[in-house]
Amino acid sequence: MTTTLPDKTLLLDDIAGLRAAAQFVREHDSVALLPLLLPGLDGPDLQALAGHCRFAHAGLLLFPPDADSLRAQLDACGLDVDTPSHPSVVVRDRLARRHGRDPAELDVRILRPQVYGSAGQRRAVEVFALTVPPHSGLEPIAAYERTRRHEAHLAFEIEHPEPLALRGLCAILARHGARPDGGGYNPHEDGTVLYFTLPADAACDYGRLELYARGDHRDTLAAHLDHRDPLDRPRPEAGSGTRRSAETLLHLLTGAWTTQALAAFARLGLPDAMDTRTAQRSEDLARPTGTHPRSLATLLRYLAMLGAVAEEQEGFRLTEVGALLRADAPGSMRPLALMYGGPFYRSFGGLDHAVRTGQPAFDQIFGENHFDHFARDPRLAELFDQSMAASSRMFQPLPTHPVITAAAQAPATAPATVVDVAGGNGELLGLILTAHPHLRGVLLERPHAVEAARLRLDAAGCGTRCAYHPGDFADVPSGGDVYVLSRVLHDWDDDRCREILRHCARAMPAHADLLVVERLLPVDGSPSLATAWDLHMLCNVGGRERSADHYAGLLADAGLELVGQSPLPLDAHVLHARRAAVPGPVTRRS
């Protein structure tokens, strides 16, 4: 019997490509890489992509004749030869369509040996391995794919794959010349892949970009596939539209499970007991957290689908997403999980009441408005303030706003003052005062919140430069140079907003500036977090999100003029207003 050995030259070509991909992954990061892939990408679009997407891997297709040859290729590149593999449904089906083959003929595996970025970021090389045994008849496919490199791509994992955010990111890519180029849902790892062809002037050797979102996002995938070249679309199976719609609806209906799973994860202290580098068995985690081992494993498997933990051979490991729920994590989102899985979860059970009557469901469920309810319960009040601070990434760029930096340049003998109206626990004011040591601050808040703000600002080292005014909106202090209303107006209806703005206008000297931080509803109906928070406001406080023009009208009614706006993270904006100029007297001709 004659044995035909694999072509060693071709194996060496695969090794060279694999080694180059690993080196590329080690050397690049999201912020620097995205403008290379999408020339002209900058400003808010770059900020949005870099804020939501993490460079995860470079992908390529290899053609080993058998599993041992694949292991040898990995070993030659210093990659883990024991990396587990799974069937790749997406690439298998793409190859089958491209070459007119039955998918059952193609054995395509996917594996992701880890590599680390220059700063220690956990990344991978994504290897698609199409097994091409000698004389299998698959050699022409391998030859064609080696030349065309259709499956070579760079992948970005979406940190928080909510449907609105996912569609918004796709829209940004399209605006900058990326063209939808297929994708799919892989049930083996419960992940959705969206492929794009990069613009011709992309400054790299990869022609395709992948967005990877954990979970089942086949609704977004369907819209993505509708924009492909019709010749590349698979023929729909009979009844597939109805089946897909039912699956999509079922996925949406179980969203409450996701909220409660993450809230339970936080309440049980699991993120604090887990490690981001070392996997642990559920039995070992159950003891320190006081949980039932088998039930804990069920929860952790579900959380692995969401990307909060990773399930590995040794057990479960905390991911970067899950680490945000640690109590001591910088910018911890644990308070948000407890709020959304606690009082606000209960209030959303009355959403139909809010839609039917226009009155907050929170008031119906708890018997009083949410501000009074939290004020009467110190524990809830503290949790609410912490949850607001957990979204502080929204206003982190605010200290660099031109209005703030101009105020900071006032002489030390007459320092400028920033007045934070309804400033919560002082998170934002502390950020501004820390960035600008010559500024002074005034915080206006209800009495129960002032003490928490005092403690925070003292701990930040800027308490001696801050004055505290317990009170309500009618008590806005006069004489400030910059006034800030951060995430305040969306809590109220239009009449109350006008009243708040009039209080500010009366307190503002002629030279003063007002900065309003809010999410803005898009006028073109494009996906935005503001749309989701508009529903949240309706349900819980009776307020609303608004467009920039709507805010401009409210400001004008209060004697203020909108003079500028600029974007902030998390779909927020800062609106810059000043007191409207009063027309001078008309001089009559004699």
C-alpha positions as CSV (number, residue, x, y, z in Angstrom):
1,M,0.0,0.0,0.0
2,T,1.3,3.4,-0.9
3,T,0.9,6.3,1.5
4,T,0.7,9.8,0.1
5,L,2.3,12.4,2.5
6,P,0.9,15.9,2.7
7,D,2.7,18.6,0.7
8,K,5.2,20.0,3.2
9,T,5.5,23.3,1.3
10,L,1.9,24.0,1.7
11,L,2.1,23.1,5.4
12,L,5.0,25.6,5.8
13,D,2.8,28.3,4.0
14,D,0.1,27.7,6.6
15,I,2.7,28.0,9.4
16,A,4.0,31.3,8.1
17,G,0.4,32.7,7.9
18,L,-0.3,31.4,11.4
19,R,2.9,32.9,12.8
20,A,2.2,36.3,11.1
21,A,-1.4,36.4,12.5
22,A,-0.1,35.7,16.1
23,Q,2.4,38.5,15.8
24,F,-0.2,40.9,14.5
25,V,-2.5,40.2,17.4
26,R,0.3,40.8,19.9
27,E,1.2,44.2,18.4
28,H,-2.1,46.0,17.9
29,D,-5.0,47.4,20.0
30,S,-8.5,48.6,19.3
31,V,-7.9,52.4,19.3
32,A,-5.0,52.3,17.0
33,L,-6.3,49.6,14.7
34,L,-9.8,50.8,13.9
35,P,-8.7,53.9,12.0
36,L,-6.4,51.7,9.9
37,L,-9.2,49.5,8.9
38,L,-11.7,52.3,8.4
39,P,-9.8,55.3,7.0
40,G,-11.4,58.6,8.1
41,L,-12.9,57.1,11.3
42,D,-12.5,59.6,14.1
43,G,-14.5,61.6,16.6
44,P,-17.7,60.2,18.1
45,D,-17.8,57.2,15.7
46,L,-14.3,56.1,16.7
47,Q,-15.2,56.7,20.4
48,A,-18.3,54.6,20.0
49,L,-16.6,51.7,18.3
50,A,-13.5,51.7,20.6
51,G,-15.8,52.0,23.6
52,H,-18.0,49.0,22.7
53,C,-15.6,46.8,20.8
54,R,-12.4,45.0,22.0
55,F,-9.9,43.7,19.5
56,A,-10.1,40.0,20.1
57,H,-8.3,38.0,17.4
58,A,-7.0,37.6,13.9
59,G,-8.5,34.7,12.0
60,L,-7.3,32.6,9.2
61,L,-8.2,29.3,7.4
62,L,-5.7,26.4,7.5
63,F,-5.9,23.1,5.6
64,P,-4.2,20.4,7.6
65,P,-4.5,16.8,6.3
66,D,-5.3,15.5,9.8
67,A,-5.4,16.5,13.5
68,D,-1.7,15.7,14.1
69,S,-0.6,18.0,11.3
70,L,-2.7,20.8,12.8
71,R,-1.1,20.2,16.2
72,A,2.4,20.4,14.6
73,Q,1.5,23.7,13.0
74,L,0.4,25.2,16.3
75,D,3.5,23.9,18.0
76,A,5.7,25.5,15.4
77,C,4.2,28.9,16.1
78,G,4.5,28.5,19.9
79,L,0.7,28.2,20.3
80,D,-1.1,25.8,22.6
81,V,-1.5,22.4,20.9
82,D,-4.2,21.3,23.3
83,T,-6.5,24.2,22.5
84,P,-10.0,22.7,22.4
85,S,-11.9,22.9,19.1
86,H,-15.5,23.0,18.1
87,P,-17.4,22.7,14.7
88,S,-17.5,25.9,12.8
89,V,-20.9,26.1,11.2
90,V,-20.5,29.6,9.8
91,V,-17.3,29.0,7.9
92,R,-18.4,25.5,6.8
93,D,-21.6,26.9,5.3
94,R,-19.7,29.8,3.6
95,L,-17.2,27.3,2.0
96,A,-20.0,25.1,0.9
97,R,-21.9,27.9,-0.8
98,R,-18.7,29.3,-2.4
99,H,-17.7,26.0,-3.9
100,G,-21.0,24.4,-4.5
101,R,-20.4,21.5,-2.1
102,D,-22.6,19.7,0.4
103,P,-21.8,21.0,3.9
104,A,-21.7,17.5,5.2
105,E,-18.5,16.9,3.0
106,L,-16.6,19.6,4.9
107,D,-15.1,19.1,8.3
108,V,-14.3,22.6,9.6
109,R,-13.2,23.0,13.1
110,I,-12.6,26.3,15.0
111,L,-10.1,26.8,17.8
112,R,-8.7,29.8,19.4
113,P,-5.2,29.4,20.9
114,Q,-4.5,32.3,23.2
115,V,-1.9,35.0,22.7
116,Y,-1.4,38.2,24.8
117,G,-1.3,41.8,23.7
118,S,1.6,44.1,24.5
119,A,-0.2,45.2,27.8
120,G,-1.1,41.6,28.7
121,Q,-4.6,41.7,27.2
122,R,-6.0,38.2,26.6
123,R,-6.5,37.7,22.9
124,A,-6.4,34.8,20.4
125,V,-5.6,33.6,16.9
126,E,-8.8,32.2,15.5
127,V,-7.9,29.1,13.5
128,F,-10.5,27.6,11.1
129,A,-9.2,24.2,10.1
130,L,-10.6,22.5,7.0
131,T,-9.4,18.9,7.0
132,V,-8.0,18.1,3.6
133,P,-6.9,14.5,3.5
134,P,-4.8,13.4,0.5
135,H,-6.9,12.5,-2.6
136,S,-10.0,13.8,-0.9
137,G,-11.0,16.0,-3.8
138,L,-10.9,19.0,-1.5
139,E,-7.4,20.1,-2.7
140,P,-8.9,22.7,-5.2
141,I,-10.8,24.3,-2.4
142,A,-7.6,24.6,-0.3
143,A,-5.7,26.0,-3.3
144,Y,-8.4,28.6,-4.1
145,E,-8.8,29.7,-0.4
146,R,-5.1,30.0,0.2
147,T,-4.9,32.5,-2.7
148,R,-8.0,34.5,-2.0
149,R,-7.8,34.5,1.8
150,H,-11.6,34.9,2.0
151,E,-11.7,33.9,5.7
152,A,-8.8,35.9,6.9
153,H,-10.2,38.6,9.1
154,L,-9.8,40.7,12.2
155,A,-12.3,40.3,15.0
156,F,-13.7,42.7,17.6
157,E,-15.8,41.3,20.4
158,I,-18.7,43.5,21.5
159,E,-18.4,44.1,25.3
160,H,-22.1,44.6,26.0
161,P,-24.0,43.0,23.0
162,E,-27.4,44.7,23.5
163,P,-29.5,44.7,20.3
164,L,-29.6,48.5,20.1
165,A,-25.9,48.9,20.5
166,L,-25.2,46.1,18.1
167,R,-27.3,47.7,15.3
168,G,-25.7,51.0,16.0
169,L,-22.2,49.6,15.6
170,C,-23.2,48.0,12.3
171,A,-24.5,51.4,11.2
172,I,-21.2,53.1,12.0
173,L,-19.2,50.5,10.1
174,A,-21.4,51.0,7.1
175,R,-21.0,54.8,7.2
176,H,-17.2,54.3,6.9
177,G,-17.3,52.0,4.0
178,A,-17.5,48.5,5.5
179,R,-19.9,46.3,3.5
180,P,-21.9,43.5,5.1
181,D,-20.4,40.1,4.0
182,G,-22.2,37.4,5.7
183,G,-22.3,35.9,9.2
184,G,-24.1,33.4,11.2
185,Y,-25.1,32.0,14.6
186,N,-23.1,29.2,16.0
187,P,-25.2,27.1,18.5
188,H,-22.2,25.1,19.6
189,E,-20.8,28.2,21.4
190,D,-23.9,30.4,21.4
191,G,-22.3,33.2,19.5
192,T,-23.4,35.5,16.7
193,V,-20.9,36.6,14.0
194,L,-21.3,39.5,11.6
195,Y,-18.8,39.8,8.8
196,F,-17.9,42.9,6.9
197,T,-15.7,43.6,3.8
198,L,-13.3,46.4,4.6
199,P,-12.9,49.4,2.3
200,A,-10.3,49.0,-0.4
201,D,-8.1,51.7,1.1
202,A,-7.9,49.9,4.5
203,A,-4.2,50.0,5.7
204,C,-3.7,46.4,6.5
205,D,-3.4,43.0,4.8
206,Y,-6.8,41.8,6.1
207,G,-9.8,42.3,3.9
208,R,-12.6,41.4,6.4
209,L,-13.8,42.5,9.8
210,E,-15.8,40.4,12.2
211,L,-18.1,41.6,15.0
212,Y,-18.6,38.9,17.5
213,A,-21.5,39.0,20.0
214,R,-22.0,36.4,22.6
215,G,-25.6,35.0,22.6
216,D,-28.3,34.6,20.0
217,H,-28.7,37.8,17.9
218,R,-30.3,36.3,14.9
219,D,-32.7,39.2,14.5
220,T,-29.8,41.6,14.0
221,L,-28.1,39.0,11.9
222,A,-31.1,38.8,9.6
223,A,-31.0,42.6,9.0
224,H,-27.3,42.3,8.4
225,L,-27.7,39.5,5.8
226,D,-30.3,41.5,4.0
227,H,-27.7,44.0,3.0
228,R,-25.4,41.4,1.4
229,D,-24.9,40.8,-2.3
230,P,-28.0,38.8,-3.2
231,L,-25.9,36.1,-5.0
232,D,-24.2,35.4,-1.6
233,R,-27.4,34.8,0.3
234,P,-28.5,31.3,1.1
235,R,-31.9,30.2,-0.1
236,P,-34.3,30.3,2.8
237,E,-35.8,27.0,3.8
238,A,-39.6,26.7,3.8
239,G,-41.0,28.1,7.0
240,S,-37.6,29.5,8.1
241,G,-38.9,33.0,8.4
242,T,-41.6,32.0,10.9
243,R,-39.2,29.7,12.8
244,R,-36.6,32.5,13.0
245,S,-39.2,35.0,14.2
246,A,-40.4,32.6,16.9
247,E,-36.8,32.0,18.1
248,T,-36.2,35.7,18.1
249,L,-39.3,36.4,20.1
250,L,-38.5,33.6,22.6
251,H,-35.0,35.1,23.1
252,L,-36.5,38.5,23.8
253,L,-39.1,37.1,26.2
254,T,-36.3,35.5,28.3
255,G,-34.6,38.9,28.8
256,A,-35.9,39.0,32.4
257,W,-33.9,35.9,33.1
258,T,-30.7,37.7,32.1
259,T,-31.4,40.6,34.4
260,Q,-32.1,38.4,37.4
261,A,-29.2,36.1,36.6
262,L,-26.7,39.0,36.7
263,A,-28.4,40.5,39.8
264,A,-28.2,37.1,41.6
265,F,-24.6,36.8,40.5
266,A,-23.8,40.2,42.1
267,R,-26.0,39.6,45.2
268,L,-24.3,36.3,46.0
269,G,-20.9,37.9,45.8
270,L,-19.7,35.5,43.1
271,P,-17.7,38.0,41.1
272,D,-15.7,38.8,44.2
273,A,-15.0,35.1,44.9
274,M,-13.9,34.3,41.3
275,D,-10.7,34.9,39.5
276,T,-10.2,36.3,35.9
277,R,-7.2,34.1,35.3
278,T,-7.8,30.8,37.1
279,A,-10.9,28.7,36.6
280,Q,-12.6,27.2,39.7
281,R,-15.1,24.3,40.1
282,S,-18.6,25.2,41.1
283,E,-18.2,23.0,44.2
284,D,-15.2,25.1,45.3
285,L,-17.1,28.3,44.7
286,A,-20.2,27.1,46.5
287,R,-18.5,26.9,49.9
288,P,-17.4,30.5,50.3
289,T,-20.5,31.9,48.7
290,G,-23.0,29.7,50.7
291,T,-24.6,28.3,47.5
292,H,-25.9,24.9,46.4
293,P,-23.2,23.4,44.1
294,R,-25.4,22.0,41.4
295,S,-27.7,25.0,41.3
296,L,-24.6,27.3,41.2
297,A,-23.3,25.4,38.2
298,T,-26.6,25.9,36.4
299,L,-26.4,29.7,37.0
300,L,-22.8,29.8,35.9
301,R,-23.5,28.0,32.7
302,Y,-26.2,30.5,31.9
303,L,-23.8,33.4,32.7
304,A,-21.2,31.8,30.4
305,M,-23.7,32.2,27.6
306,L,-23.9,35.9,28.4
307,G,-20.1,36.3,28.6
308,A,-20.0,37.2,32.3
309,V,-18.0,34.0,33.0
310,A,-16.1,31.6,30.8
311,E,-16.6,27.8,31.1
312,E,-13.3,26.0,30.8
313,Q,-12.2,22.4,31.4
314,E,-11.1,23.2,34.9
315,G,-14.3,25.1,35.8
316,F,-15.5,28.6,35.6
317,R,-13.4,31.8,35.2
318,L,-14.6,35.4,35.6
319,T,-14.4,37.5,32.4
320,E,-13.7,41.2,32.0
321,V,-17.5,41.7,31.7
322,G,-18.2,39.8,34.9
323,A,-15.4,41.6,36.7
324,L,-17.4,44.8,36.4
325,L,-19.8,43.4,39.0
326,R,-17.1,43.1,41.7
327,A,-17.8,45.4,44.6
328,D,-14.3,46.9,44.5
329,A,-13.9,47.1,40.8
330,P,-13.1,50.6,39.4
331,G,-16.4,51.9,38.0
332,S,-18.2,48.8,39.5
333,M,-21.5,48.2,37.9
334,R,-22.7,46.1,40.8
335,P,-25.0,48.8,42.1
336,L,-26.7,48.9,38.7
337,A,-27.2,45.2,38.7
338,L,-28.8,45.4,42.1
339,M,-31.1,48.3,41.1
340,Y,-32.1,46.8,37.8
341,G,-32.7,43.5,39.4
342,G,-34.4,45.0,42.5
343,P,-36.7,48.0,42.7
344,F,-36.6,48.9,39.0
345,Y,-37.3,45.2,38.1
346,R,-40.4,45.3,40.2
347,S,-41.6,48.6,38.7
348,F,-41.3,47.3,35.1
349,G,-43.9,44.8,36.1
350,G,-46.4,47.7,35.9
351,L,-45.2,49.0,32.6
352,D,-48.7,48.5,31.1
353,H,-50.1,50.9,33.8
354,A,-47.6,53.6,32.8
355,V,-48.4,53.2,29.1
356,R,-52.1,53.2,29.8
357,T,-52.2,56.2,32.1
358,G,-49.0,58.1,31.5
359,Q,-48.2,57.8,35.2
360,P,-45.0,56.1,36.6
361,A,-45.4,52.4,37.3
362,F,-43.0,52.9,40.2
363,D,-45.6,55.0,42.0
364,Q,-48.3,52.4,41.6
365,I,-46.1,49.5,42.8
366,F,-44.4,51.3,45.7
367,G,-47.2,53.8,46.7
368,E,-44.9,56.9,46.3
369,N,-42.5,58.4,43.8
370,H,-39.1,56.9,43.6
371,F,-37.2,60.0,45.0
372,D,-39.3,60.0,48.2
373,H,-39.1,56.2,48.4
374,F,-35.3,56.1,48.2
375,A,-35.0,59.1,50.6
376,R,-36.9,57.3,53.3
377,D,-34.6,54.2,53.1
378,P,-30.9,55.1,53.6
379,R,-29.8,51.7,52.2
380,L,-31.7,52.3,49.0
381,A,-30.7,55.9,48.8
382,E,-27.0,54.9,49.0
383,L,-27.6,52.2,46.4
384,F,-29.3,54.6,44.0
385,D,-26.4,57.1,44.3
386,Q,-23.9,54.3,43.7
387,S,-25.8,53.2,40.7
388,M,-25.7,56.7,39.3
389,A,-22.0,56.8,39.9
390,A,-21.6,53.4,38.2
391,S,-22.4,55.2,34.9
392,S,-19.7,57.8,35.5
393,R,-18.0,56.8,32.3
394,M,-20.7,58.9,30.6
395,F,-19.2,62.1,32.0
396,Q,-15.6,61.3,32.4
397,P,-14.6,63.6,29.4
398,L,-16.5,66.5,30.9
399,P,-13.5,68.0,32.8
400,T,-11.9,68.6,29.4
401,H,-14.9,70.5,28.0
402,P,-13.9,74.0,26.9
403,V,-16.2,75.7,29.4
404,I,-14.6,73.9,32.3
405,T,-11.0,74.4,31.1
406,A,-11.7,78.1,30.5
407,A,-13.0,78.4,34.0
408,A,-10.0,76.6,35.4
409,Q,-7.7,79.3,33.9
410,A,-9.1,82.0,36.2
411,P,-6.5,83.5,38.5
412,A,-5.8,81.7,41.7
413,T,-6.7,84.9,43.6
414,A,-10.2,84.8,42.2
415,P,-10.9,81.1,41.4
416,A,-14.0,80.2,39.4
417,T,-16.8,78.2,40.9
418,V,-18.6,75.2,39.5
419,V,-22.2,74.6,40.8
420,D,-23.4,71.1,40.5
421,V,-27.2,71.2,40.7
422,A,-28.6,67.9,42.1
423,G,-25.1,66.6,42.1
424,G,-25.9,63.3,43.8
425,N,-23.0,61.8,45.8
426,G,-20.5,64.3,44.2
427,E,-19.0,61.9,41.7
428,L,-19.0,64.4,38.8
429,L,-18.0,67.4,40.9
430,G,-15.1,65.4,42.4
431,L,-14.0,64.5,38.9
432,I,-14.0,68.1,37.8
433,L,-12.3,69.5,41.0
434,T,-9.6,66.7,40.9
435,A,-8.8,67.6,37.3
436,H,-8.6,71.3,38.0
437,P,-7.0,72.1,41.4
438,H,-7.8,75.8,41.2
439,L,-11.5,75.4,40.8
440,R,-14.0,75.6,43.6
441,G,-17.2,73.7,43.8
442,V,-20.7,74.0,45.2
443,L,-23.0,71.0,45.5
444,L,-26.8,71.4,45.8
445,E,-28.6,68.2,46.8
446,R,-31.4,67.0,49.1
447,P,-30.3,66.7,52.7
448,H,-30.0,62.9,52.8
449,A,-27.5,62.9,49.9
450,V,-25.2,65.8,51.1
451,E,-23.4,63.8,53.7
452,A,-22.5,61.0,51.2
453,A,-21.2,63.7,48.8
454,R,-19.1,65.3,51.6
455,L,-17.5,62.0,52.4
456,R,-16.7,61.2,48.8
457,L,-15.2,64.6,48.1
458,D,-13.2,64.5,51.3
459,A,-11.8,61.1,50.3
460,A,-11.0,62.5,46.8
461,G,-8.9,65.3,48.5
462,C,-11.0,68.2,47.2
463,G,-13.6,68.6,50.0
464,T,-11.9,71.8,51.3
465,R,-12.7,73.4,48.0
466,C,-16.4,72.6,48.0
467,A,-19.4,74.1,49.7
468,Y,-22.6,72.1,50.3
469,H,-26.1,73.4,50.0
470,P,-28.9,71.1,51.2
471,G,-32.0,72.1,49.4
472,D,-34.2,71.7,46.3
473,F,-34.1,73.2,42.8
474,A,-35.6,76.5,44.1
475,D,-32.4,76.9,46.2
476,V,-29.9,77.0,43.3
477,P,-27.0,79.1,44.6
478,S,-26.2,82.3,42.8
479,G,-22.8,83.7,41.7
480,G,-21.3,80.6,40.1
481,D,-19.3,80.6,36.9
482,V,-20.3,77.2,35.6
483,Y,-23.6,75.4,36.4
484,V,-24.0,71.7,35.7
485,L,-27.2,69.7,35.4
486,S,-26.1,66.1,34.8
487,R,-28.9,63.6,34.2
488,V,-31.4,65.7,35.9
489,L,-33.9,67.0,33.3
490,H,-34.8,63.6,32.0
491,D,-36.4,62.8,35.4
492,W,-39.1,65.4,34.8
493,D,-41.9,66.5,32.5
494,D,-41.5,69.6,30.4
495,D,-43.2,72.0,32.9
496,R,-40.9,70.9,35.7
497,C,-37.9,71.2,33.4
498,R,-38.8,74.8,32.6
499,E,-39.1,75.5,36.3
500,I,-35.7,74.0,37.0
501,L,-34.1,75.9,34.2
502,R,-35.6,79.1,35.3
503,H,-34.2,78.6,38.8
504,C,-30.8,78.1,37.2
505,A,-31.2,81.1,34.9
506,R,-32.1,83.4,37.8
507,A,-29.0,82.3,39.8
508,M,-26.6,82.6,36.9
509,P,-24.6,85.8,36.5
510,A,-24.5,87.2,33.0
511,H,-21.1,85.6,32.2
512,A,-22.0,82.1,33.5
513,D,-22.4,79.0,31.5
514,L,-24.7,76.0,31.9
515,L,-23.8,72.5,30.9
516,V,-26.6,70.0,30.6
517,V,-25.6,66.3,30.4
518,E,-28.3,64.0,28.9
519,R,-28.9,61.3,26.3
520,L,-30.4,62.7,23.2
521,L,-33.1,60.9,21.2
522,P,-31.9,60.5,17.6
523,V,-34.1,62.4,15.1
524,D,-33.6,59.7,12.4
525,G,-34.8,56.8,14.5
526,S,-31.3,55.2,14.6
527,P,-30.6,52.8,17.5
528,S,-29.6,54.6,20.7
529,L,-29.4,54.0,24.4
530,A,-31.6,57.1,24.7
531,T,-34.5,55.1,23.3
532,A,-34.2,52.4,26.0
533,W,-33.8,55.0,28.7
534,D,-36.9,56.9,27.5
535,L,-38.9,53.8,28.4
536,H,-37.1,53.5,31.7
537,M,-38.0,57.2,32.5
538,L,-41.6,56.6,31.6
539,C,-41.9,53.6,33.8
540,N,-40.0,54.8,36.9
541,V,-40.1,58.6,37.2
542,G,-42.5,60.0,34.7
543,G,-39.8,61.8,32.8
544,R,-38.5,61.3,29.3
545,E,-35.4,61.6,27.1
546,R,-35.6,64.3,24.5
547,S,-34.0,65.5,21.2
548,A,-31.6,68.4,21.1
549,D,-34.2,70.6,19.5
550,H,-36.6,69.8,22.3
551,Y,-34.1,70.8,24.9
552,A,-33.3,74.0,23.0
553,G,-37.0,74.9,23.2
554,L,-37.1,74.3,27.0
555,L,-33.9,76.4,27.4
556,A,-35.4,79.2,25.4
557,D,-38.6,79.2,27.5
558,A,-36.4,79.7,30.6
559,G,-34.5,82.6,29.0
560,L,-31.5,80.5,28.0
561,E,-29.9,79.9,24.7
562,L,-28.4,76.6,23.4
563,V,-25.0,77.6,22.0
564,G,-23.4,74.2,21.4
565,Q,-23.4,70.5,22.0
566,S,-20.8,67.7,21.9
567,P,-20.9,63.9,22.4
568,L,-20.0,61.9,25.5
569,P,-19.7,58.1,26.0
570,L,-22.7,55.9,26.3
571,D,-24.8,57.9,23.7
572,A,-24.8,61.0,26.0
573,H,-24.2,64.6,25.0
574,V,-23.3,67.8,26.8
575,L,-25.4,70.8,25.9
576,H,-23.9,74.2,26.4
577,A,-26.3,77.1,27.2
578,R,-25.9,80.7,28.2
579,R,-28.4,83.4,29.3
580,A,-30.1,84.7,26.2
581,A,-29.1,88.1,25.1
582,V,-31.7,90.8,25.9
583,P,-32.4,93.0,22.9
584,G,-31.3,96.6,23.5
585,P,-33.8,99.5,23.3
586,V,-34.7,100.6,19.8
587,T,-33.4,104.1,19.0
588,R,-35.9,106.2,17.1
589,R,-34.9,108.6,14.5
590,S,-36.0,112.2,15.1
